[in-house]
């Protein structure tokens, strides 16, 4: 099956992500950790935002190795 505009995510080695939406053209470096934000308040940062406990990585962001969100 072909899904138009579908993104295939290939994160770096040792990456841990939970409850995350990754927008288009995002690069996730080695050993990044994006944790569950179920109990966190909604917030906006330069390269991500949190809504309803889900972290959304903004389009075109390159997360450097060892980034922790």
C-alpha positions in Angstrom: 0.0 0.0 0.0 1.3 3.5 -0.8 0.5 6.4 1.5 1.2 9.8 0.0 3.5 12.1 2.1 4.2 9.2 4.5 7.4 9.7 6.6 9.7 6.8 7.3 11.5 7.6 10.5 15.0 6.2 11.0 16.3 7.5 14.3 19.9 7.3 15.4 21.2 4.4 17.5 20.1 4.2 21.2 17.1 6.6 20.7 14.2 6.3 23.1 10.9 8.0 22.2 7.5 7.6 23.8 4.2 9.5 23.0 5.9 11.6 20.3 4.7 12.9 16.9 7.6 13.7 14.6 6.8 16.1 11.7 8.4 16.0 8.3 12.2 16.3 7.7 13.2 15.7 11.3 16.6 14.2 12.2 17.0 12.5 15.6 20.6 12.0 16.6 22.1 9.1 18.5 21.1 8.5 22.1 18.3 11.1 22.2 15.6 10.6 24.8 12.1 12.0 24.3 10.1 11.1 27.4 6.4 10.6 28.0 4.8 14.0 29.0 1.5 12.6 30.2 1.4 14.8 33.3 3.2 17.8 31.9 1.5 21.1 31.2 1.1 22.2 27.6 4.2 24.3 26.5 5.9 25.7 23.4 9.6 25.5 22.8 11.7 26.4 19.8 12.0 22.9 18.4 9.0 21.1 20.0 5.7 21.6 21.8 3.6 19.5 24.2 -0.2 19.2 23.8 -2.3 16.9 26.0 0.8 15.0 27.1 2.1 14.3 23.6 5.4 15.8 22.4 5.4 17.1 18.9 8.8 17.7 17.2 8.5 20.6 14.8 9.1 20.3 11.0 12.7 20.3 9.8 14.3 20.1 13.3 17.7 18.4 13.7 18.0 17.0 17.3 21.6 16.7 18.2 23.0 13.5 19.7 22.2 13.1 23.4 19.3 15.6 23.4 16.8 15.0 26.3 13.3 16.4 26.1 
